[in-house]
């Protein structure tokens, strides 16, 4: 693995490349241009992204799909199983528990927590809801490395602090608030409202541009 910092967007594209490669057999030879067309980028960008990690192509031909898929899987550390914990079993939390992506061998939600007495002890999607108060004590025993926060905004920072004290190394935050974590903890915020606001801006901006263009044509 490279010793210098890799841009986050490069790691995101590796995940996209991996999904695109799943459509082909292992013996398929795919050029950087062919892979680029599949994911909506350029051949130069594909080569640059992969060059951070080594030389995987066949000179003058392209990439053997099976080999490249194996390399990207290793780079993304998907050749091992990751144990996850989810905190906050409201509608979003319950929906994520039912999400098939968390039933892959690479990602396993091994425990769920909440602070609602009506939910504690109940079984949701096959997982017994535990009291958030015991979380930081039991997480080290479970060897959990990733925490998912789906709590209301006001509870998110406390939950993040508990996850850090429990030994997690990465947090996926769905709560509609920015939280603070130590520098050594990798934090990924998923703000659905913000994404919709960005979409609404671009759609509105495009509409304004079209109207302005129509007026200039008259």
N, CA, C and O of each residue as an XYZ file, in Angstrom:
872
protein
N       0.838     -1.194      0.000
C       0.000      0.000      0.000
C       0.878      1.251      0.000
O       1.952      1.238      0.601
N       0.449      2.334     -0.661
C       1.239      3.555     -0.713
C       1.343      4.212      0.650
O       0.448      4.085      1.485
N       2.461      4.927      0.868
C       2.671      5.576      2.153
C       2.112      7.002      2.173
O       1.918      7.568      3.249
N       1.851      7.587      1.008
C       1.333      8.945      0.964
C      -0.185      8.925      0.952
O      -0.812      7.899      0.689
N      -0.759     10.086      1.243
C      -2.215     10.174      1.371
C      -2.899     10.032      0.018
O      -2.514     10.683     -0.954
N      -3.893      9.195     -0.037
C      -4.691      8.998     -1.243
C      -5.947      9.865     -1.132
O      -6.599      9.852     -0.089
N      -6.303     10.616     -2.178
C      -7.529     11.430     -2.121
C      -8.757     10.560     -1.850
O      -8.883      9.460     -2.388
N      -9.654     11.068     -1.010
C     -10.880     10.317     -0.696
C     -11.665      9.976     -1.951
O     -12.243      8.894     -2.052
N     -11.687     10.908     -2.920
C     -12.475     10.686     -4.142
C     -11.913      9.502     -4.934
O     -12.659      8.812     -5.628
N     -10.605      9.265     -4.834
C     -10.002      8.113     -5.510
C     -10.524      6.814     -4.902
O     -10.849      5.874     -5.627
N     -10.606      6.759     -3.569
C     -11.128      5.568     -2.899
C     -12.587      5.337     -3.282
O     -13.011      4.197     -3.470
N     -13.352      6.420     -3.395
C     -14.754      6.295     -3.808
C     -14.849      5.717     -5.208
O     -15.708      4.881     -5.488
N     -13.956      6.170     -6.090
C     -13.994      5.647     -7.461
C     -13.585      4.178     -7.509
O     -14.106      3.419     -8.326
N     -12.656      3.769     -6.641
C     -12.282      2.352     -6.609
C     -13.500      1.484     -6.316
O     -13.667      0.417     -6.907
N     -14.341      1.943     -5.411
C     -15.561      1.205     -5.097
C     -16.473      1.122     -6.320
O     -17.106      0.095     -6.566
N     -16.532      2.214     -7.079
C     -17.354      2.234     -8.296
C     -16.759      1.296     -9.348
O     -17.490      0.573    -10.026
N     -15.432      1.312     -9.480
C     -14.783      0.403    -10.432
C     -15.102     -1.048    -10.086
O     -15.390     -1.859    -10.966
N     -15.048     -1.361     -8.805
C     -15.287     -2.741     -8.375
C     -16.681     -3.199     -8.769
O     -16.859     -4.335     -9.208
N     -17.668     -2.329     -8.618
C     -19.033     -2.677     -9.017
C     -19.129     -2.894    -10.525
O     -19.812     -3.809    -10.986
N     -18.443     -2.051    -11.285
C     -18.472     -2.195    -12.743
C     -17.822     -3.504    -13.179
O     -18.292     -4.143    -14.121
N     -16.750     -3.907    -12.506
C     -16.042     -5.129    -12.878
C     -16.863     -6.380    -12.616
O     -16.613     -7.423    -13.218
N     -17.839     -6.286    -11.724
C     -18.650     -7.462    -11.385
C     -19.490     -7.948    -12.560
O     -20.030     -9.053    -12.518
N     -19.604     -7.136    -13.608
C     -20.403     -7.517    -14.777
C     -19.644     -8.417    -15.745
O     -20.222     -8.925    -16.706
N     -18.344     -8.618    -15.494
C     -17.504     -9.336    -16.451
C     -16.905    -10.600    -15.826
O     -16.772    -10.709    -14.607
N     -16.551    -11.543    -16.689
C     -15.883    -12.761    -16.228
C     -14.420    -12.457    -15.919
O     -13.871    -11.459    -16.387
N     -13.802    -13.322    -15.132
C     -12.430    -13.080    -14.686
C     -11.435    -12.954    -15.837
O     -10.472    -12.194    -15.733
N     -11.650    -13.685    -16.933
C     -10.682    -13.704    -18.034
C     -10.850    -12.548    -19.010
O     -10.049    -12.400    -19.933
N     -11.882    -11.724    -18.820
C     -12.101    -10.579    -19.707
C     -10.959     -9.583    -19.584
O     -10.494     -9.289    -18.483
N     -10.508     -9.064    -20.734
C      -9.522     -7.987    -20.750
C     -10.272     -6.693    -21.008
O     -10.950     -6.557    -22.026
N     -10.153     -5.747    -20.094
C     -10.886     -4.484    -20.174
C      -9.890     -3.334    -20.194
O      -9.046     -3.222    -19.305
N      -9.986     -2.488    -21.200
C      -9.071     -1.349    -21.291
C      -9.464     -0.270    -20.295
O     -10.584     -0.260    -19.783
N      -8.534      0.637    -20.025
C      -8.848      1.757    -19.134
C      -9.950      2.619    -19.732
O     -10.768      3.177    -19.001
N      -9.974      2.730    -21.047
C     -11.035      3.499    -21.703
C     -12.382      2.800    -21.542
O     -13.404      3.450    -21.321
N     -12.374      1.474    -21.654
C     -13.622      0.729    -21.489
C     -14.159      0.838    -20.077
O     -15.363      0.997    -19.878
N     -13.269      0.752    -19.090
C     -13.686      0.898    -17.699
C     -14.178      2.317    -17.441
O     -15.156      2.522    -16.722
N     -13.499      3.286    -18.026
C     -13.890      4.687    -17.852
C     -15.298      4.946    -18.374
O     -16.087      5.649    -17.743
N     -15.604      4.368    -19.537
C     -16.950      4.555    -20.109
C     -18.024      3.985    -19.189
O     -19.114      4.547    -19.076
N     -17.719      2.883    -18.541
C     -18.699      2.226    -17.672
C     -19.049      3.067    -16.449
O     -20.175      3.016    -15.955
N     -18.077      3.843    -15.961
C     -18.281      4.566    -14.703
C     -18.371      6.069    -14.883
O     -18.537      6.800    -13.906
N     -18.264      6.540    -16.114
C     -18.445      7.968    -16.366
C     -17.254      8.833    -16.010
O     -17.420      9.943    -15.505
N     -16.025      8.326    -16.275
C     -14.840      9.148    -16.067
C     -13.954      9.020    -17.298
O     -14.428      8.617    -18.360
N     -12.674      9.359    -17.171
C     -11.771      9.286    -18.317
C     -10.756      8.162    -18.120
O     -10.496      7.728    -16.998
N     -10.194      7.706    -19.225
C      -9.171      6.659    -19.157
C      -7.975      7.144    -18.348
O      -7.389      6.378    -17.583
N      -7.614      8.409    -18.513
C      -6.484      8.961    -17.760
C      -6.755      8.922    -16.260
O      -5.855      8.646    -15.467
N      -8.008      9.200    -15.872
C      -8.358      9.177    -14.454
C      -8.293      7.758    -13.903
O      -7.819      7.544    -12.788
N      -8.765      6.792    -14.677
C      -8.687      5.392    -14.251
C      -7.233      4.998    -14.011
O      -6.902      4.414    -12.979
N      -6.366      5.321    -14.974
C      -4.950      4.954    -14.840
C      -4.306      5.646    -13.647
O      -3.499      5.048    -12.936
N      -4.665      6.911    -13.430
C      -4.105      7.658    -12.304
C      -4.553      7.056    -10.972
O      -3.744      6.886    -10.059
N      -5.847      6.734    -10.866
C      -6.365      6.152     -9.626
C      -5.659      4.846     -9.290
O      -5.254      4.627     -8.148
N      -5.515      3.987    -10.281
C      -4.912      2.678    -10.041
C      -3.407      2.775     -9.808
O      -2.832      1.961     -9.085
N      -2.765      3.782    -10.428
C      -1.312      3.932    -10.300
C      -0.892      4.259     -8.873
O       0.265      4.043     -8.512
N      -1.811      4.778     -8.048
C      -1.485      5.028     -6.646
C      -1.076      3.739     -5.940
O      -0.339      3.768     -4.955
N      -1.563      2.604     -6.455
C      -1.401      1.334     -5.741
C      -0.504      0.333     -6.462
O      -0.194     -0.726     -5.917
N      -0.084      0.661     -7.685
C       0.794     -0.247     -8.396
C       0.436     -0.323     -9.872
O      -0.383      0.448    -10.373
N       1.068     -1.272    -10.557
C       0.801     -1.493    -11.982
C       0.021     -2.790    -12.127
O       0.541     -3.870    -11.847
N      -1.222     -2.682    -12.565
C      -2.087     -3.862    -12.644
C      -2.444     -4.261    -14.076
O      -3.049     -5.310    -14.295
N      -2.075     -3.434    -15.043
C      -2.499     -3.682    -16.415
C      -1.545     -4.562    -17.205
O      -0.416     -4.823    -16.787
N      -2.029     -5.012    -18.359
C      -1.223     -5.754    -19.321
C      -0.821     -4.755    -20.399
O      -1.701     -4.230    -21.082
N       0.467     -4.469    -20.584
C       0.903     -3.455    -21.547
C       0.266     -3.639    -22.924
O       0.293     -4.727    -23.498
N      -0.301     -2.564    -23.432
C      -0.894     -2.586    -24.759
C      -2.258     -3.236    -24.846
O      -2.856     -3.262    -25.921
N      -2.776     -3.769    -23.724
C      -4.066     -4.457    -23.760
C      -5.079     -3.851    -22.773
O      -6.139     -3.371    -23.173
N      -4.741     -3.884    -21.514
C      -5.690     -3.388    -20.519
C      -5.546     -4.174    -19.224
O      -4.446     -4.561    -18.829
N      -6.654     -4.396    -18.588
C      -6.649     -5.064    -17.286
C      -7.397     -6.392    -17.370
O      -8.491     -6.462    -17.930
N      -6.809     -7.426    -16.818
C      -7.534     -8.681    -16.683
C      -8.502     -8.522    -15.513
O      -8.086     -8.261    -14.384
N      -9.795     -8.682    -15.792
C     -10.828     -8.341    -14.825
C     -10.658     -9.069    -13.501
O     -10.769     -8.453    -12.442
N     -10.391    -10.373    -13.544
C     -10.262    -11.131    -12.308
C      -9.148    -10.611    -11.427
O      -9.318    -10.479    -10.215
N      -7.998    -10.312    -12.033
C      -6.844     -9.809    -11.284
C      -7.139     -8.427    -10.720
O      -6.852     -8.156     -9.554
N      -7.709     -7.556    -11.537
C      -7.997     -6.195    -11.071
C      -9.043     -6.207     -9.966
O      -8.937     -5.458     -8.995
N     -10.052     -7.058    -10.114
C     -11.077     -7.172     -9.073
C     -10.449     -7.645     -7.752
O     -10.794     -7.158     -6.675
N      -9.538     -8.586     -7.861
C      -8.851     -9.100     -6.665
C      -8.014     -8.002     -6.007
O      -8.009     -7.870     -4.783
N      -7.308     -7.220     -6.820
C      -6.455     -6.155     -6.284
C      -7.283     -5.074     -5.596
O      -6.940     -4.633     -4.499
N      -8.382     -4.641     -6.239
C      -9.207     -3.588     -5.644
C      -9.882     -4.093     -4.378
O     -10.005     -3.359     -3.397
N     -10.316     -5.345     -4.400
C     -10.906     -5.942     -3.199
C      -9.920     -5.891     -2.038
O     -10.297     -5.588     -0.906
N      -8.658     -6.188     -2.325
C      -7.624     -6.145     -1.279
C      -7.364     -4.711     -0.822
O      -7.233     -4.454      0.375
N      -7.289     -3.773     -1.775
C      -7.041     -2.366     -1.434
C      -8.139     -1.830     -0.519
O      -7.859     -1.107      0.437
N      -9.384     -2.187     -0.814
C     -10.518     -1.714     -0.017
C     -10.727     -2.556      1.246
O     -11.677     -2.337      1.997
N      -9.840     -3.505      1.467
C      -9.907     -4.381      2.654
C     -11.225     -5.138      2.723
O     -11.792     -5.334      3.798
N     -11.704     -5.563      1.551
C     -12.941     -6.344      1.501
C     -12.664     -7.843      1.449
O     -13.574     -8.650      1.265
N     -11.392     -8.199      1.613
C     -11.042     -9.615      1.687
C     -11.015    -10.079      3.141
O     -10.382    -11.080      3.476
N     -11.711     -9.336      3.996
C     -11.876     -9.697      5.395
C     -13.291     -9.318      5.797
O     -14.012     -8.680      5.029
N     -13.685     -9.708      6.995
C     -15.031     -9.386      7.484
C     -14.949     -8.239      8.483
O     -14.121     -8.250      9.393
N     -15.830     -7.236      8.300
C     -15.891     -6.078      9.191
C     -17.112     -6.188     10.091
O     -18.227     -6.409      9.617
N     -16.893     -6.033     11.393
C     -17.972     -6.100     12.376
C     -18.457     -4.688     12.674
O     -17.672     -3.811     13.036
N     -19.773     -4.481     12.516
C     -20.375     -3.170     12.661
C     -21.357     -3.152     13.821
O     -21.894     -4.188     14.214
N     -21.582     -1.960     14.363
C     -22.621     -1.770     15.359
C     -23.480     -0.593     14.918
O     -22.965      0.390     14.386
N     -24.788     -0.692     15.138
C     -25.719      0.369     14.762
C     -26.369      0.928     16.019
O     -26.825      0.177     16.881
N     -26.409      2.263     16.117
C     -26.980      2.917     17.289
C     -28.130      3.822     16.853
O     -27.947      4.757     16.074
N     -29.326      3.520     17.377
C     -30.512      4.298     17.014
C     -31.422      3.487     16.112
O     -31.235      3.461     14.896
N     -32.417      2.817     16.710
C     -33.260      1.921     15.926
C     -34.626      2.566     15.683
O     -35.669      2.006     16.020
N     -34.584      3.764     15.085
C     -35.806      4.387     14.618
C     -36.123      3.868     13.223
O     -35.699      2.773     12.851
N     -36.873      4.657     12.448
C     -37.251      4.201     11.103
C     -36.033      4.014     10.205
O     -35.935      3.022      9.483
N     -35.098      4.975     10.253
C     -33.910      4.855      9.408
C     -33.031      3.702      9.863
O     -32.543      2.923      9.044
N     -32.829      3.594     11.177
C     -32.010      2.503     11.695
C     -32.576      1.140     11.342
O     -31.839      0.236     10.948
N     -33.894      0.994     11.487
C     -34.540     -0.282     11.151
C     -34.408     -0.581      9.661
O     -34.215     -1.730      9.264
N     -34.514      0.474      8.834
C     -34.372      0.288      7.386
C     -32.960     -0.174      7.033
O     -32.786     -1.032      6.168
N     -31.951      0.393      7.701
C     -30.575     -0.016      7.436
C     -30.324     -1.449      7.897
O     -29.569     -2.187      7.265
N     -30.958     -1.837      8.995
C     -30.824     -3.223      9.458
C     -31.362     -4.201      8.423
O     -30.862     -5.318      8.290
N     -32.388     -3.768      7.692
C     -32.994     -4.636      6.680
C     -32.271     -4.552      5.337
O     -32.566     -5.324      4.424
N     -31.335     -3.627      5.214
C     -30.619     -3.411      3.950
C     -29.727     -4.612      3.620
O     -28.888     -4.992      4.436
N     -29.895     -5.216      2.436
C     -29.112     -6.412      2.079
C     -27.603     -6.170      2.072
O     -26.825     -7.102      2.277
N     -27.186     -4.919      1.838
C     -25.759     -4.617      1.807
C     -25.059     -4.903      3.115
O     -23.848     -5.121      3.137
N     -25.812     -4.907      4.219
C     -25.239     -5.220      5.519
C     -25.396     -6.692      5.863
O     -25.208     -7.101      7.009
N     -25.746     -7.484      4.850
C     -25.804     -8.928      5.052
C     -24.754     -9.628      4.206
O     -24.735    -10.855      4.102
N     -23.876     -8.823      3.599
C     -22.750     -9.380      2.864
C     -21.730     -9.924      3.855
O     -21.713     -9.539      5.024
N     -20.894    -10.812      3.376
C     -19.893    -11.403      4.265
C     -18.874    -10.368      4.720
O     -18.262    -10.527      5.776
N     -18.682     -9.292      3.921
C     -17.683     -8.291      4.293
C     -18.146     -7.383      5.439
O     -17.324     -6.872      6.199
N     -19.457     -7.186      5.557
C     -19.989     -6.271      6.561
C     -21.083     -6.973      7.366
O     -22.068     -7.452      6.806
N     -20.899     -7.027      8.671
C     -21.875     -7.699      9.526
C     -22.230     -6.788     10.704
O     -21.367     -6.423     11.503
N     -23.503     -6.430     10.797
C     -23.962     -5.712     11.979
C     -24.131     -6.739     13.090
O     -25.022     -7.587     13.034
N     -23.275     -6.657     14.092
C     -23.267     -7.678     15.143
C     -24.040     -7.246     16.377
O     -24.343     -8.074     17.236
N     -24.368     -5.954     16.483
C     -25.118     -5.484     17.652
C     -25.829     -4.174     17.322
O     -25.362     -3.390     16.495
N     -26.965     -3.950     17.980
C     -27.706     -2.695     17.831
C     -28.042     -2.162     19.217
O     -28.272     -2.924     20.156
N     -28.065     -0.830     19.321
C     -28.295     -0.190     20.611
C     -29.297      0.947     20.470
O     -29.438      1.547     19.404
N     -29.983      1.228     21.560
C     -30.921      2.348     21.611
C     -31.088      2.740     23.087
O     -30.717      1.989     23.989
N     -31.658      3.937     23.311
C     -31.889      4.370     24.694
C     -33.367      4.350     25.068
O     -33.742      4.767     26.164
N     -34.205      3.862     24.152
C     -35.649      3.812     24.386
C     -36.006      2.518     25.129
O     -35.828      1.430     24.581
N     -36.508      2.619     26.370
C     -36.859      1.412     27.138
C     -37.850      0.503     26.427
O     -37.869     -0.705     26.660
N     -38.690      1.093     25.542
C     -39.683      0.293     24.829
C     -39.038     -0.572     23.738
O     -39.615     -1.571     23.308
N     -37.839     -0.179     23.299
C     -37.160     -0.934     22.247
C     -36.126     -1.901     22.806
O     -35.868     -2.951     22.218
N     -35.532     -1.543     23.947
C     -34.488     -2.380     24.541
C     -35.053     -3.759     24.885
O     -36.072     -3.876     25.566
N     -34.383     -4.784     24.408
C     -34.836     -6.152     24.641
C     -35.648     -6.722     23.491
O     -35.814     -7.938     23.393
N     -36.158     -5.853     22.616
C     -36.908     -6.328     21.448
C     -35.952     -6.831     20.377
O     -34.796     -6.411     20.317
N     -36.438     -7.728     19.536
C     -35.639     -8.235     18.431
C     -36.118     -7.551     17.145
O     -37.296     -7.625     16.793
N     -35.193     -6.888     16.453
C     -35.494     -6.196     15.201
C     -34.546     -6.719     14.123
O     -33.326     -6.633     14.263
N     -35.110     -7.254     13.065
C     -34.329     -7.850     11.975
C     -33.302     -8.859     12.516
O     -32.165     -8.938     12.051
N     -33.753     -9.620     13.509
C     -32.912    -10.679     14.048
C     -31.891    -10.238     15.071
O     -31.115    -11.059     15.560
N     -31.872     -8.933     15.412
C     -30.911     -8.423     16.380
C     -31.652     -7.918     17.619
O     -32.622     -7.170     17.502
N     -31.196     -8.328     18.802
C     -31.791     -7.862     20.057
C     -31.251     -6.474     20.369
O     -30.038     -6.276     20.424
N     -32.145     -5.514     20.574
C     -31.741     -4.142     20.874
C     -31.211     -4.079     22.303
O     -31.881     -4.507     23.243
N     -29.999     -3.540     22.457
C     -29.372     -3.425     23.764
C     -29.355     -1.972     24.237
O     -29.511     -1.046     23.440
N     -29.166     -1.790     25.520
C     -29.142     -0.468     26.123
C     -27.840      0.251     25.757
O     -26.751     -0.295     25.934
N     -27.963      1.472     25.249
C     -26.788      2.234     24.838
C     -25.833      2.473     26.003
O     -24.646      2.718     25.790
N     -26.340      2.406     27.229
C     -25.511      2.661     28.402
C     -24.400      1.627     28.578
O     -23.382      1.916     29.207
N     -24.587      0.427     28.027
C     -23.562     -0.605     28.193
C     -22.646     -0.701     26.974
O     -21.742     -1.535     26.937
N     -22.879      0.143     25.991
C     -22.222     -0.015     24.693
C     -20.704      0.033     24.780
O     -20.027     -0.862     24.274
N     -20.158      1.072     25.418
C     -18.710      1.212     25.408
C     -18.022      0.108     26.201
O     -16.828     -0.127     26.013
N     -18.750     -0.573     27.083
C     -18.183     -1.674     27.848
C     -18.132     -2.967     27.037
O     -17.192     -3.750     27.170
N     -19.150     -3.189     26.194
C     -19.223     -4.471     25.484
C     -18.596     -4.435     24.089
O     -18.277     -5.486     23.534
N     -18.418     -3.258     23.522
C     -17.880     -3.185     22.158
C     -16.485     -3.806     22.035
O     -16.243     -4.539     21.076
N     -15.562     -3.546     22.960
C     -14.232     -4.159     22.807
C     -14.284     -5.676     22.745
O     -13.480     -6.293     22.046
N     -15.215     -6.285     23.464
C     -15.345     -7.742     23.444
C     -15.823     -8.234     22.080
O     -15.516     -9.356     21.677
N     -16.575     -7.391     21.373
C     -17.129     -7.768     20.072
C     -16.164     -7.490     18.923
O     -16.402     -7.919     17.794
N     -15.076     -6.773     19.207
C     -14.095     -6.406     18.187
C     -14.739     -5.623     17.044
O     -14.449     -5.854     15.870
N     -15.616     -4.694     17.415
C     -16.285     -3.840     16.439
C     -15.342     -2.711     16.025
O     -14.719     -2.077     16.876
N     -15.236     -2.460     14.717
C     -14.373     -1.406     14.212
C     -15.136     -0.244     13.583
O     -14.585      0.845     13.426
N     -16.405     -0.470     13.222
C     -17.188      0.574     12.552
C     -18.519      0.751     13.268
O     -19.210     -0.221     13.575
N     -18.866      2.008     13.529
C     -20.147      2.322     14.146
C     -21.018      3.123     13.204
O     -20.527      3.976     12.465
N     -22.314      2.847     13.230
C     -23.282      3.578     12.407
C     -24.227      4.315     13.342
O     -24.841      3.709     14.220
N     -24.341      5.633     13.150
C     -25.201      6.455     13.998
C     -26.454      6.845     13.221
O     -26.370      7.493     12.177
N     -27.622      6.445     13.738
C     -28.902      6.820     13.124
C     -29.827      7.393     14.194
O     -31.035      7.156     14.181
N     -29.247      8.141     15.108
C     -30.004      8.737     16.207
C     -30.509     10.118     15.821
O     -30.102     10.650     14.788
N     -31.392     10.717     16.630
C     -31.710     12.138     16.450
C     -30.454     12.980     16.645
O     -29.487     12.533     17.261
N     -30.476     14.205     16.116
C     -29.294     15.070     16.138
C     -28.759     15.294     17.543
O     -27.547     15.277     17.758
N     -29.655     15.504     18.499
C     -29.217     15.868     19.844
C     -28.471     14.743     20.564
O     -27.763     14.998     21.539
N     -28.621     13.515     20.100
C     -27.957     12.388     20.757
C     -26.684     11.956     20.041
O     -25.925     11.145     20.573
N     -26.440     12.478     18.855
C     -25.376     11.955     17.999
C     -23.984     12.124     18.593
O     -23.175     11.199     18.526
N     -23.685     13.295     19.178
C     -22.333     13.506     19.703
C     -22.032     12.583     20.877
O     -20.932     12.038     20.971
N     -22.995     12.403     21.768
C     -22.795     11.502     22.898
C     -22.550     10.080     22.401
O     -21.680      9.378     22.914
N     -23.317      9.664     21.405
C     -23.145      8.318     20.847
C     -21.769      8.180     20.208
O     -21.099      7.160     20.375
N     -21.348      9.217     19.470
C     -20.025      9.179     18.843
C     -18.933      9.034     19.894
O     -17.993      8.258     19.719
N     -19.059      9.786     20.988
C     -18.069      9.697     22.071
C     -18.021      8.287     22.654
O     -16.947      7.759     22.941
N     -19.196      7.687     22.824
C     -19.256      6.328     23.371
C     -18.622      5.322     22.403
O     -17.912      4.408     22.822
N     -18.885      5.501     21.120
C     -18.304      4.603     20.121
C     -16.780      4.684     20.143
O     -16.090      3.666     20.084
N     -16.268      5.908     20.227
C     -14.811      6.086     20.265
C     -14.234      5.413     21.508
O     -13.223      4.716     21.429
N     -14.879      5.623     22.652
C     -14.392      4.986     23.883
C     -14.515      3.466     23.810
O     -13.785      2.742     24.487
N     -15.448      2.990     22.980
C     -15.626      1.547     22.809
C     -14.647      0.930     21.831
O     -14.634     -0.287     21.646
N     -13.818      1.768     21.195
C     -12.754      1.238     20.349
C     -12.998      1.240     18.853
O     -12.189      0.689     18.106
N     -14.107      1.853     18.380
C     -14.328      1.871     16.931
C     -13.293      2.773     16.268
O     -12.772      3.702     16.885
N     -13.006      2.485     15.005
C     -12.027      3.258     14.256
C     -12.663      4.088     13.145
O     -12.019      4.965     12.570
N     -13.929      3.806     12.849
C     -14.625      4.563     11.812
C     -16.093      4.708     12.162
O     -16.693      3.808     12.750
N     -16.674      5.854     11.795
C     -18.074      6.131     12.094
C     -18.785      6.609     10.837
O     -18.308      7.503     10.139
N     -19.940      5.995     10.557
C     -20.825      6.431      9.488
C     -22.000      7.131     10.148
O     -22.819      6.495     10.811
N     -22.082      8.449      9.965
C     -23.054      9.262     10.694
C     -24.216      9.679      9.800
O     -24.035     10.441      8.850
N     -25.418      9.171     10.111
C     -26.626      9.556      9.393
C     -27.404     10.640     10.129
O     -28.374     11.171      9.587
N     -27.000     10.981     11.353
C     -27.718     12.009     12.102
C     -27.533     13.362     11.417
O     -26.447     13.649     10.913
N     -28.569     14.196     11.390
C     -28.503     15.484     10.677
C     -27.757     16.548     11.470
O     -28.296     17.619     11.747
N     -26.517     16.248     11.831
C     -25.704     17.184     12.597
C     -24.243     16.794     12.408
O     -23.926     15.618     12.232
N     -23.361     17.780     12.445
C     -21.934     17.499     12.360
C     -21.417     17.148     13.752
O     -21.694     17.851     14.724
N     -20.670     16.061     13.834
C     -20.137     15.628     15.122
C     -18.615     15.744     15.101
O     -18.000     15.808     14.037
N     -18.028     15.769     16.273
C     -16.581     15.892     16.415
C     -16.007     14.570     16.901
O     -16.534     13.953     17.826
N     -14.922     14.144     16.267
C     -14.236     12.917     16.685
C     -12.737     13.176     16.658
O     -12.292     14.107     15.987
N     -11.942     12.374     17.373
C     -10.479     12.529     17.320
C      -9.952     12.347     15.900
O     -10.585     11.699     15.067
N      -8.791     12.925     15.641
C      -8.209     12.898     14.301
C      -7.991     11.481     13.786
O      -8.072     11.239     12.581
N      -7.716     10.546     14.686
C      -7.411      9.180     14.237
C      -8.658      8.378     13.881
O      -8.548      7.256     13.385
N      -9.845      8.938     14.126
C     -11.108      8.272     13.782
C     -11.590      8.767     12.425
O     -11.690      9.973     12.201
N     -11.885      7.855     11.535
C     -12.397      8.228     10.213
C     -13.906      8.427     10.306
O     -14.645      7.530     10.712
N     -14.343      9.621      9.921
C     -15.761      9.975     10.007
C     -16.330     10.218      8.620
O     -15.745     10.943      7.814
N     -17.470      9.610      8.352
C     -18.178      9.822      7.080
C     -19.606     10.256      7.401
O     -20.365      9.508      8.017
N     -19.968     11.467      6.981
C     -21.310     11.994      7.217
C     -22.200     11.733      6.008
O     -21.804     11.973      4.867
N     -23.392     11.245      6.268
C     -24.389     11.039      5.211
C     -25.591     11.897      5.578
O     -26.448     11.485      6.360
N     -25.643     13.094      5.002
C     -26.715     14.046      5.317
C     -27.704     14.056      4.149
O     -27.465     14.722      3.142
N     -28.800     13.329      4.278
C     -29.764     13.197      3.177
C     -30.408     14.534      2.849
O     -30.640     14.839      1.679
N     -30.701     15.340      3.873
C     -31.321     16.647      3.634
C     -30.391     17.544      2.828
O     -30.830     18.228      1.904
N     -29.104     17.541      3.177
C     -28.147     18.372      2.459
C     -28.034     17.947      1.007
O     -27.957     18.791      0.115
N     -28.024     16.635      0.763
C     -27.932     16.151     -0.612
C     -29.140     16.591     -1.425
O     -29.001     16.949     -2.595
N     -30.327     16.568     -0.816
C     -31.528     17.032     -1.513
C     -31.466     18.523     -1.781
O     -31.898     18.984     -2.838
N     -30.928     19.285     -0.826
C     -30.794     20.731     -1.022
C     -29.848     21.042     -2.177
O     -30.096     21.960     -2.960
N     -28.755     20.268     -2.281
C     -27.810     20.462     -3.379
C     -28.476     20.134     -4.711
O     -28.300     20.852     -5.695
N     -29.250     19.036     -4.736
C     -29.968     18.683     -5.957
C     -30.957     19.767     -6.349
O     -31.062     20.125     -7.523
N     -31.683     20.291     -5.363
C     -32.682     21.318     -5.673
C     -32.014     22.559     -6.257
O     -32.559     23.200     -7.155
N     -30.822     22.898     -5.738
C     -30.095     24.052     -6.270
C     -29.740     23.833     -7.736
O     -30.011     24.687     -8.581
N     -29.131     22.686     -8.037
C     -28.666     22.449     -9.401
C     -29.823     22.355    -10.393
O     -29.719     22.833    -11.523
N     -30.928     21.736     -9.965
C     -32.099     21.666    -10.850
C     -32.643     23.059    -11.106
O     -32.967     23.403    -12.242
N     -32.746     23.871    -10.043
C     -33.241     25.236    -10.178
C     -32.279     26.076    -11.014
O     -32.708     26.877    -11.845
N     -30.965     25.888    -10.789
C     -29.964     26.641    -11.530
C     -30.039     26.321    -13.019
O     -29.941     27.211    -13.864
N     -30.215     25.028    -13.330
C     -30.324     24.624    -14.731
C     -31.557     25.241    -15.375
O     -31.519     25.679    -16.525
N     -32.664     25.271    -14.612
C     -33.899     25.856    -15.139
C     -33.717     27.338    -15.409
O     -34.189     27.845    -16.427
N     -33.026     28.054    -14.492
C     -32.789     29.484    -14.685
C     -31.915     29.731    -15.903
O     -32.134     30.688    -16.646
N     -30.927     28.873    -16.109
C     -30.054     29.008    -17.279
C     -30.839     28.821    -18.568
O     -30.624     29.539    -19.545
N     -31.759     27.843    -18.568
C     -32.557     27.583    -19.767
C     -33.480     28.767    -20.064
O     -33.658     29.151    -21.220
N     -34.065     29.342    -19.005
C     -34.939     30.497    -19.213
C     -34.153     31.693    -19.724
O     -34.618     32.428    -20.596
N     -32.948     31.883    -19.170
C     -32.116     32.985    -19.614
C     -31.705     32.811    -21.066
O     -31.651     33.777    -21.826
N     -31.412     31.549    -21.452
C     -31.028     31.255    -22.826
C     -32.198     31.526    -23.779
O     -32.006     32.087    -24.857
N     -33.417     31.122    -23.373
C     -34.590     31.341    -24.210
C     -34.838     32.827    -24.440
O     -35.196     33.228    -25.547
N     -34.650     33.656    -23.398
C     -34.849     35.097    -23.548
C     -33.821     35.707    -24.489
O     -34.134     36.610    -25.265
N     -32.575     35.201    -24.411
C     -31.529     35.766    -25.271
C     -31.739     35.391    -26.730
O     -31.208     36.056    -27.619
N     -32.510     34.328    -26.991
C     -32.761     33.875    -28.350
C     -33.897     34.655    -29.019
O     -34.044     34.625    -30.241
N     -34.686     35.342    -28.220
C     -35.840     36.064    -28.777
C     -35.407     37.334    -29.492
O     -36.247     38.063    -30.020
